[in-house]
């Protein structure tokens, strides 16, 4: 069971960003991991997906990797990778304001070192989406199922229908008919990385609820910097084959893991071995 946290619960490190959501709960996912979440069931599902099922394991990366977490949600993947690779530098992006605040608090709870823009080391997080073009977009935020918040709400119709059939109309309505529309900033991976000294990206993890192809298209001219990509995609969106074709076109080999209508595509460069990470430079998104 979770512990209800009032609307004034606040991350002192991020007090300028606002309070945690009024329905935030402090949930113990493991003996050594507690997190704030607005959906305990969803947090446990994601935890099991990452820790127990190892859905993002398998990439050959150095001991001090540079990792980009696109669609960081409440921070579980970033926490996992920092524990697995204590020297990892992570650039994390989460556009939903509530999820971003929860992520920042969870990094603090997990004793993960965070860094302000322009400072090398630890985790640098940004409240924005990543896409095919720089600009603005409308994010549909589902407060009762926040990990499904999306720039492409039409892609959630099959899941809503499945929930209605397997559970009840009331449950499906609570999950997907209650939402907020949030205007968010969108940046491409190319615009984020092209002017920086980072020449090697060891792993890009993408979990963006239907917008995976747009994130990949936004890599632009920087494909040669990327060594591994992990993309989670819903089979119902029908874009998996297009994603795989693009990755192969860019010189990647493909492995896949599939379960419950989701596929995690691991794209990797062949015959590179465990090469030392690029020493890199500072981030500064402004």
LOKEDO-277962 format. One record per residue (C-alpha): residue number from 1; residue in three letters; x, y, z. Coordinates in nm, 2 decimals, decimal comma. Layout:
N
  marvex  dogu      c1      c2      c3
     NUM   Ala       X       Y       Z
...
END
This chain:
286
  marvex  dogu      c1      c2      c3
       1   Unk    0,00    0,00    0,00
       2   Unk    0,11    0,35   -0,07
       3   Unk    0,12    0,65    0,17
       4   Unk   -0,09    0,95    0,06
       5   Unk    0,11    1,27    0,04
       6   Unk   -0,07    1,61    0,06
       7   Unk   -0,06    1,88   -0,20
       8   Unk    0,21    2,07   -0,01
       9   Unk    0,46    1,79   -0,03
      10   Unk    0,76    1,95   -0,20
      11   Unk    1,10    1,87   -0,33
      12   Unk    1,32    2,13   -0,17
      13   Unk    1,58    2,09   -0,44
      14   Unk    1,32    2,18   -0,70
      15   Unk    1,10    2,42   -0,50
      16   Unk    1,10    2,67   -0,79
      17   Unk    0,92    2,40   -1,00
      18   Unk    0,62    2,36   -0,77
      19   Unk    0,47    2,10   -0,54
      20   Unk    0,44    1,73   -0,60
      21   Unk    0,09    1,63   -0,72
      22   Unk   -0,18    1,62   -0,45
      23   Unk   -0,23    1,24   -0,51
      24   Unk    0,14    1,15   -0,49
      25   Unk    0,21    0,84   -0,29
      26   Unk    0,54    0,71   -0,14
      27   Unk    0,56    0,35   -0,24
      28   Unk    0,82    0,09   -0,15
      29   Unk    0,91   -0,11   -0,46
      30   Unk    1,20   -0,30   -0,31
      31   Unk    1,40   -0,32    0,01
      32   Unk    1,63   -0,05   -0,12
      33   Unk    1,40    0,15   -0,34
      34   Unk    1,11    0,39   -0,25
      35   Unk    0,96    0,62   -0,50
      36   Unk    0,69    0,89   -0,53
      37   Unk    0,42    0,80   -0,78
      38   Unk    0,06    0,89   -0,86
      39   Unk   -0,01    0,53   -0,97
      40   Unk    0,12    0,26   -0,75
      41   Unk    0,02   -0,02   -0,99
      42   Unk    0,19    0,15   -1,28
      43   Unk    0,51    0,21   -1,09
      44   Unk    0,52   -0,16   -0,99
      45   Unk    0,46   -0,26   -1,35
      46   Unk    0,75   -0,04   -1,47
      47   Unk    0,98   -0,16   -1,19
      48   Unk    0,92   -0,52   -1,27
      49   Unk    0,97   -0,45   -1,64
      50   Unk    1,31   -0,30   -1,58
      51   Unk    1,45   -0,48   -1,27
      52   Unk    1,28   -0,83   -1,29
      53   Unk    1,24   -0,87   -1,66
      54   Unk    1,55   -0,68   -1,76
      55   Unk    1,38   -0,54   -2,07
      56   Unk    1,65   -0,28   -2,12
      57   Unk    1,95   -0,51   -2,04
      58   Unk    2,18   -0,65   -2,31
      59   Unk    2,37   -0,34   -2,44
      60   Unk    2,75   -0,36   -2,45
      61   Unk    2,84   -0,03   -2,30
      62   Unk    3,15    0,09   -2,10
      63   Unk    3,17    0,13   -1,72
      64   Unk    3,13    0,51   -1,76
      65   Unk    2,86    0,53   -2,03
      66   Unk    2,68    0,84   -2,16
      67   Unk    2,31    0,76   -2,16
      68   Unk    2,01    0,95   -2,29
      69   Unk    1,67    0,87   -2,13
      70   Unk    1,39    0,99   -2,35
      71   Unk    1,06    0,95   -2,18
      72   Unk    1,20    0,93   -1,83
      73   Unk    0,86    0,92   -1,65
      74   Unk    0,92    0,90   -1,27
      75   Unk    1,29    0,81   -1,31
      76   Unk    1,30    0,43   -1,27
      77   Unk    1,52    0,36   -1,57
      78   Unk    1,77    0,64   -1,48
      79   Unk    1,79    0,51   -1,12
      80   Unk    1,84    0,15   -1,25
      81   Unk    2,12    0,25   -1,49
      82   Unk    2,30    0,47   -1,23
      83   Unk    2,30    0,18   -0,98
      84   Unk    2,42   -0,06   -1,25
      85   Unk    2,68    0,19   -1,37
      86   Unk    2,77    0,43   -1,09
      87   Unk    2,99    0,64   -1,32
      88   Unk    2,72    0,68   -1,58
      89   Unk    2,62    1,02   -1,70
      90   Unk    2,25    1,05   -1,79
      91   Unk    2,06    1,31   -1,98
      92   Unk    1,69    1,26   -1,90
      93   Unk    1,38    1,41   -2,06
      94   Unk    1,03    1,40   -1,93
      95   Unk    0,76    1,64   -2,07
      96   Unk    0,48    1,58   -1,82
      97   Unk    0,53    1,84   -1,54
      98   Unk    0,39    1,61   -1,27
      99   Unk    0,61    1,32   -1,38
     100   Unk    0,91    1,54   -1,40
     101   Unk    0,87    1,66   -1,04
     102   Unk    0,82    1,30   -0,92
     103   Unk    1,14    1,20   -1,11
     104   Unk    1,34    1,47   -0,95
     105   Unk    1,22    1,37   -0,61
     106   Unk    1,28    1,00   -0,68
     107   Unk    1,64    1,07   -0,79
     108   Unk    1,70    1,25   -0,46
     109   Unk    1,54    0,96   -0,26
     110   Unk    1,76    0,71   -0,44
     111   Unk    2,07    0,93   -0,37
     112   Unk    2,14    0,98   -0,74
     113   Unk    2,36    1,28   -0,79
     114   Unk    2,19    1,54   -1,01
     115   Unk    2,37    1,81   -1,20
     116   Unk    2,25    2,16   -1,32
     117   Unk    2,29    2,24   -1,69
     118   Unk    2,65    2,30   -1,78
     119   Unk    2,80    2,07   -1,51
     120   Unk    2,94    1,73   -1,61
     121   Unk    2,85    1,43   -1,40
     122   Unk    2,55    1,26   -1,25
     123   Unk    2,21    1,31   -1,40
     124   Unk    2,08    1,62   -1,58
     125   Unk    1,71    1,63   -1,63
     126   Unk    1,49    1,85   -1,85
     127   Unk    1,11    1,90   -1,85
     128   Unk    1,06    1,87   -2,23
     129   Unk    0,97    1,62   -2,50
     130   Unk    1,20    1,49   -2,77
     131   Unk    1,08    1,47   -3,13
     132   Unk    1,14    1,52   -3,50
     133   Unk    1,14    1,90   -3,49
     134   Unk    1,21    2,17   -3,24
     135   Unk    0,90    2,35   -3,13
     136   Unk    0,59    2,31   -2,91
     137   Unk    0,34    2,03   -2,88
     138   Unk    0,03    1,93   -2,69
     139   Unk    0,08    1,65   -2,44
     140   Unk   -0,22    1,46   -2,31
     141   Unk   -0,15    1,38   -1,95
     142   Unk   -0,35    1,10   -1,78
     143   Unk   -0,33    1,16   -1,40
     144   Unk   -0,46    0,81   -1,32
     145   Unk   -0,23    0,64   -1,57
     146   Unk    0,06    0,89   -1,60
     147   Unk    0,31    0,66   -1,77
     148   Unk    0,07    0,65   -2,07
     149   Unk    0,07    1,03   -2,12
     150   Unk    0,13    1,09   -2,49
     151   Unk    0,17    1,34   -2,77
     152   Unk   -0,04    1,09   -2,98
     153   Unk   -0,36    1,02   -2,79
     154   Unk   -0,51    0,84   -3,08
     155   Unk   -0,26    0,56   -3,03
     156   Unk   -0,42    0,49   -2,69
     157   Unk   -0,76    0,39   -2,83
     158   Unk   -0,67    0,01   -2,86
     159   Unk   -0,55    0,00   -2,50
     160   Unk   -0,86    0,18   -2,38
     161   Unk   -1,08   -0,07   -2,57
     162   Unk   -0,88   -0,36   -2,42
     163   Unk   -0,92   -0,23   -2,07
     164   Unk   -1,29   -0,18   -2,13
     165   Unk   -1,32   -0,54   -2,24
     166   Unk   -1,10   -0,70   -1,97
     167   Unk   -1,19   -0,48   -1,68
     168   Unk   -1,49   -0,25   -1,70
     169   Unk   -1,60    0,07   -1,88
     170   Unk   -1,57    0,26   -1,55
     171   Unk   -1,20    0,16   -1,52
     172   Unk   -1,12    0,24   -1,88
     173   Unk   -1,29    0,58   -1,84
     174   Unk   -1,10    0,66   -1,52
     175   Unk   -0,77    0,58   -1,70
     176   Unk   -0,82    0,75   -2,03
     177   Unk   -1,12    0,98   -2,02
     178   Unk   -0,97    1,19   -1,74
     179   Unk   -0,69    1,40   -1,88
     180   Unk   -0,52    1,73   -1,90
     181   Unk   -0,37    1,89   -2,21
     182   Unk   -0,03    2,04   -2,15
     183   Unk    0,17    2,26   -2,38
     184   Unk    0,53    2,13   -2,38
     185   Unk    0,86    2,22   -2,54
     186   Unk    1,00    1,98   -2,80
     187   Unk    1,36    1,95   -2,90
     188   Unk    1,54    1,71   -3,14
     189   Unk    1,83    1,49   -3,03
     190   Unk    2,03    1,66   -3,30
     191   Unk    1,97    2,01   -3,16
     192   Unk    2,04    1,88   -2,81
     193   Unk    2,37    1,72   -2,89
     194   Unk    2,52    1,86   -3,21
     195   Unk    2,68    2,17   -3,04
     196   Unk    2,83    1,97   -2,75
     197   Unk    3,15    1,79   -2,71
     198   Unk    2,98    1,46   -2,66
     199   Unk    3,10    1,25   -2,95
     200   Unk    2,97    0,91   -2,84
     201   Unk    2,63    0,82   -2,70
     202   Unk    2,65    0,47   -2,56
     203   Unk    2,27    0,42   -2,51
     204   Unk    1,96    0,60   -2,61
     205   Unk    1,65    0,46   -2,43
     206   Unk    1,31    0,57   -2,59
     207   Unk    0,98    0,51   -2,42
     208   Unk    0,75    0,78   -2,55
     209   Unk    0,40    0,62   -2,60
     210   Unk    0,37    0,63   -2,98
     211   Unk    0,62    0,90   -3,07
     212   Unk    0,92    0,67   -3,11
     213   Unk    0,97    0,73   -3,48
     214   Unk    0,97    1,10   -3,44
     215   Unk    1,24    1,08   -3,17
     216   Unk    1,46    0,87   -3,41
     217   Unk    1,40    1,10   -3,70
     218   Unk    1,52    1,39   -3,48
     219   Unk    1,87    1,23   -3,45
     220   Unk    1,93    1,39   -3,79
     221   Unk    2,29    1,39   -3,89
     222   Unk    2,42    1,24   -3,56
     223   Unk    2,35    0,87   -3,61
     224   Unk    2,72    0,79   -3,62
     225   Unk    2,75    0,91   -3,25
     226   Unk    2,50    0,65   -3,13
     227   Unk    2,61    0,30   -3,03
     228   Unk    2,29    0,14   -2,88
     229   Unk    1,92    0,23   -2,90
     230   Unk    1,65    0,07   -2,69
     231   Unk    1,30    0,15   -2,82
     232   Unk    0,98    0,04   -2,66
     233   Unk    0,69    0,04   -2,90
     234   Unk    0,32   -0,07   -2,90
     235   Unk    0,24   -0,33   -3,16
     236   Unk   -0,11   -0,16   -3,20
     237   Unk    0,05    0,15   -3,35
     238   Unk    0,18   -0,04   -3,65
     239   Unk    0,51    0,15   -3,67
     240   Unk    0,75   -0,13   -3,54
     241   Unk    0,85   -0,24   -3,90
     242   Unk    0,91    0,12   -4,00
     243   Unk    1,13    0,18   -3,69
     244   Unk    1,33   -0,14   -3,76
     245   Unk    1,38   -0,04   -4,12
     246   Unk    1,51    0,30   -4,02
     247   Unk    1,75    0,15   -3,77
     248   Unk    1,88   -0,10   -4,02
     249   Unk    1,92    0,17   -4,28
     250   Unk    2,14    0,36   -4,03
     251   Unk    2,37    0,05   -3,99
     252   Unk    2,23   -0,11   -3,67
     253   Unk    2,17   -0,48   -3,61
     254   Unk    1,84   -0,56   -3,43
     255   Unk    1,73   -0,78   -3,14
     256   Unk    1,38   -0,78   -3,00
     257   Unk    1,19   -0,87   -2,68
     258   Unk    0,80   -0,89   -2,70
     259   Unk    0,53   -0,94   -2,44
     260   Unk    0,18   -0,81   -2,37
     261   Unk    0,16   -0,62   -2,70
     262   Unk    0,48   -0,43   -2,64
     263   Unk    0,81   -0,48   -2,82
     264   Unk    1,15   -0,35   -2,70
     265   Unk    1,38   -0,32   -3,00
     266   Unk    1,76   -0,32   -2,92
     267   Unk    1,95   -0,17   -3,20
     268   Unk    2,33   -0,20   -3,18
     269   Unk    2,65   -0,15   -3,37
     270   Unk    2,81   -0,48   -3,47
     271   Unk    3,16   -0,59   -3,37
     272   Unk    3,26   -0,29   -3,16
     273   Unk    3,32   -0,45   -2,83
     274   Unk    3,32   -0,26   -2,50
     275   Unk    3,49    0,06   -2,61
     276   Unk    3,57    0,33   -2,36
     277   Unk    3,32    0,61   -2,35
     278   Unk    3,39    0,95   -2,50
     279   Unk    3,51    1,18   -2,21
     280   Unk    3,25    1,43   -2,34
     281   Unk    3,18    1,79   -2,24
     282   Unk    2,91    1,99   -2,07
     283   Unk    2,54    2,00   -2,14
     284   Unk    2,35    2,33   -2,16
     285   Unk    2,00    2,34   -2,30
     286   Unk    1,94    2,69   -2,19
END
